């Protein structure tokens, strides 16, 4: 199969490779995304020989109108040209030791390089040499797996995952992002090798987890993480939600699947990563607060407060940011029951004003989370809550406008102006009132009694007083 490579960058790469007499291929994600019709600006180039030598010659061919970075310790180089980043590496074979994911690297052939790739859909290569320009090299039938929407490893999945356990996270991440399925043998290997994830740093894990979180339907990834046992290792607090206990014939809902439904609901309405984290963690306190109360049933009292207290340790362990983003998630988790309580009762101005004050400036995100949290199968109940939430939103907006307006109203009113200047109702009082109001709206004076009084005394000298 010959693939049409239209962008002029590939012709320049081809000419460079031919001039150096080097065998050269574009590989990996860029090739995969051609067939998936996904835009991609990152190009990985494998050279059977020196990737650095190829990169330097390519930069020279561009008259150095690019940015070249060379990483000699890794035998790689990068050229940034326009909107594209081209990574160059020499073809290599890899071997691993049991206690490390850092491979022992040797020079190799294209076949060796394709053998070391994580998944068949990432192991395809397209030749850039003019004699075979555009020729697809697909030894593991990656094209068929793309058509079947399957994630599968090129070689024995146990070896693939044991050598580099981060590939287990990447497997689930690709499945989630692309809406693919994990091939059965590959999934079984995830379960067998899950303990190997312990040698991977939390920084690497959270990078993959955030990509799952930002996918169109993040629940898919968390279901697979739970099914294969990885979630219990990397985020046991979320795995613990997957429990239903029955007592006296009454069971509570499965809070794991409820949480994932809330997460997907938020994902449909916002691409804010940390709002999605708030959705994932909003009920994290429920396992610790679950109680059976005779005559009432299952309760989770104060789960929002307990959950809020759990978030900082989770963020610290997972190497998530301990800054305002942490405080944002803590606040949303702590407050996520408040709009529900308000909407379930008479929506009063004072309750709404208090909520707006405590949630500011994130009240809209809080309302988005709360609306996503309504997952009742009772359609009438669900619609009633959503309608009440709309009422809460409208009251928030009404109160915001009212408070904004009152914030610019003068402290000194007409009656007091008459007392200050010993005036009866007259045209001069109207002029002073209008001038003071205009000055407050234009923020020309401080909103204090003293500033207003000084302004009025100055203005009174400028107008004709009776």
Steps between C-alpha positions, in 0.01 A plus 500: 500500500627847409391796711482851357708740710396844378676735739824647355689407817504135390658582163774692682554207738514262203762712323708521819489123558593423140791744508635328811415155362308422818192277524230724653138459614221701663360283778262476794218737584525715188448196278213375715330840491519517119258205487289631787481841326618670818710817471859456619799735496749273678696280259722212617772398257704179534833482322689177445822668606557827683185697580712796614691508171168500311359779718806721452489452123127573493550822698774602256266429207251742658779762497486475880163685495393265776595405854726196540542324835744209535485251789824303463448293815181358350613495137204717399440846353207731439435755227226760548395649168188715478218316673672162477732318738706220347665251736794301358631177647715218374333160462574296811437183689428503872536260792381553856599406854227391741529794741504783246307627199819660361611278211847394394516645147695374199499604135252296301297458184154633415364158600669529841353847543148388411530202735560734796185710433217486752199422278442379147328824400816688605741259331422596140764683296500687169821508296636845412774395255416600142525143367223385739341835592167449676531120530326372815693248711246328728639167632243464781181582305448833672274606214264211571496589869415860410209375291386267782563775759722270705795576732750214488872463570734402213672224699419304818296748712647361824848594380381835363336603829759348731786672315334842519196501732408857395372336183210364704385856570560593136294199391198622695563861401499419127190285543322792669616773262429303182188315620669165424483162678789317664564162337427214746854361532637851547241574771580176681866609505396829664349300787804274530753783499314766702744484794781610268347850500673552838831573324346791306521849648179680593600783264487258204175344619324834551599613148313202355213534748449865408480401132230249593322772700506735199362243255141536371370215722745459789286234672618244242853526631403473866284193433797329333736610780259349754441179300871420468586596860723800427261750659523331840877556488520855365178650645354266765268775624311487168512120478342483848187669362423182303294335772133437568398384847152365577341499845140423590436466130616854427811577299665828413599592145841408360689823557778404258271486197304802625829692521593401145161613375553837669849522348363435150223754555758764592720399205210568263477856630856603586859425401625640834734225626462591866122525481520142372723410795239652732237280332717189547562581867165652600381185682842367605401540867201265477674169590632658821165652601265215405270402786188287540242685706191299602183663379694718256723269294847567360642843572819682399485796735768767450657303214568829323709631793681167551564479125637853491752405771613199295587698189830657607658162592380360167642797306828478692538127435402525134732799442209723403549876557475620861400854404176682420388204289502283813301764691255521209432123510474503881246781487280335238501167683419668831214707353354252252205412727401859571316583174315168527385588852390846383322364192322238710356773725356847450760696303558807719711801412706469820589133437594572139702810595693299762572226244618753242730662757659171610543365145622818330647525241422135414123498548428412135737202517336389826157516336631303200628230737172491694289473186727214385444332839129446430507146362164375627321251275174664611457747216243713683726532806795581278311770311374654825857532630628644174218753489576603858868532410397736221311700762815509717704617200243772424496618862880507503493724194223721643685540830827572319335779302322635808820498705696658215243775473487565875881506513493816286215675681608814692513478879373858537140526379283802408358562849848514650619736225221740597606478867871551423440812292185614682300486174131448429400267215634684196690475171840528674430183703425313177825623342706389801327158514558439127864614518571272799330203335697556178827526695428170679405317181816626330705404808637854518481501881551242773180330629527664844286757680797735538588490127138564400467793742819660369378454140163663579660802672726554198208460258282743701756773439467448123123534473252775579360430845170658621 
